[in-house]
Amino acid sequence: MALQTLFLGVIVARPILSSILATLAFLLIRSLYRIYVHPLSHIPGPTLPKLTSLWLYYHAYVGDEASTIHKLHKQHGPNVRVSPNEVDISDADAIPAIYVSKGGFPKAACYANFDMDGHKTIFSTTDAEYRSPRAKAVVPLFSTKALRENEAAIWGCVDSMVERLKEEAETKRAVNVLNLTRSLAVDTVSTHLFRENYDGVSERGPVLSVSAFVDAFVAVGRFFYLPNTAFVWLEWAVGKWAADRKTDDSRTLVDKFVGNLVTNTSTKSATYPGRLLAAGLSYSEVKAQCKDLIFAGTDSTGMNLAIIMRNMVLFPKKYQKLKEEVNSNIALGADAEDAQALPYLNAVVKEGLRISMATPTRLPHVVPTGGWTFKDTYFPAGSIVGCSAYELHFNPIIFPEPQSFKPERWLNATEAMSKYWFAFGAGSRACIARNLATLELQFATERLARSNVLEGVRAVQSEVEIFEWFNSKVKGERIELIWK
Ligand code: HEM
């Protein structure tokens, strides 16, 4: 009887055993292939990411991707294999080929994880032909001419933010300036591109009403590298079992704001939605493209301005220098220069953009047919390559003491510094709104100097830590200042 049971057990176990052995054999062969035979096997890096993408998924999820890869570059040189098919490059000479020449290499498929409400956006699409008519329709709104024509309205947003800051300062409580700068960012985007001020700066709640919507989208960065099918299932599961009220309310609010906006926009209107409707896009897609701007334009500029404010407080002598420049300019009366032309002010903004790490990680693009040889290293077609702001901006040879806020370094900028400055990306897929974002930062910095509002202020946190997701997130969502 015992013999019979053993015999039966062997018969049942055999297929299971065979499957386990087959799986192990497959994994072993695949591992050996990926390490020794794969077309990227000549690229250095630690063993684990050569074997599996799970290493990259993990670091993206916990939010230490950029700093972990930074350490690997120190060990392995300018090219580091960060997943079986992906390489992080720290050499800025790679930028022209990957991002600029002939439109650069196409964006990697993982950008689809940033699609909005089932629509590809100007940001998320990997298809140049899909993007082209949409970008063409809206690009004029970001030109220097369009911004100049609407300067008064943008100054208006900045002035309201500074007034609100003064009001908050009176309370002598710690002020979360990140919330205020995010409010300014959404007001600037809506005022300039939608011609309807969202007026976040006037909100009296502890947190800007669009924040939870923006945060939910920023958190997509944790799963940026997941294959889209896995991402879609995950998103569905989160929506079903882990939805939270705050995010749902914020989403509904943004949806309503954008819905009203698009419904009341005519194809003749020269606004962002008007131009997209005139280009023949559906209402539903135009709504998605507008929501995408609220996501892309809120945290990025908000984070930068809050970091500039914090550094002006941490370094009173630099704030003094900025104020002297701005006040001397004001004294010129009718001959005063535009804020954009003030050298130290611009250096403050540029250094803020360098150090704030709004988009710290690699911008992954796909090597096209024919492959690519960069400085004697061959990258086969289909492999994913990219540079990151973290790697380029924190290069100690180009930017000595890279983690320190030193606007002075930009007063005599070298060619290499300009080459390594990657805050808005580069080439045809660089930030479409870089002129608008820069102008907002320049105007706000001017007013912070002119108003003296940061005089005698103390920074609350000793350090500001971030989750290094595609769009970074400040841990605790607070950058606080306190007026003594
Ligand atoms: C300081 C503020 C900002 C920073 C640092 C920033 C950074 C970037 C970067 C690095 C990219 C390239 C992403 C990639 O290639 O994957 C990008 C693209 C983009 N940004 Fe910004 N951005 C800022 C402000 C804004 C604002 C205010 C808006 C909207 C009004 C905006 C809208 C976009 C869009 C639509 C794209 C996609 C462009 C394309 O693929 O054609 N950004 N941004």
Residues whose N, C-alpha, C, O or C-beta is under 5 A from the ligand:
A	BS01	HEM	I122 F123 V189 L293 A296 G297 S300 T301 N304 A358 T359 L363 F422 A423 F424 G425 S428 R429 A430 C431 I432 A433 A437
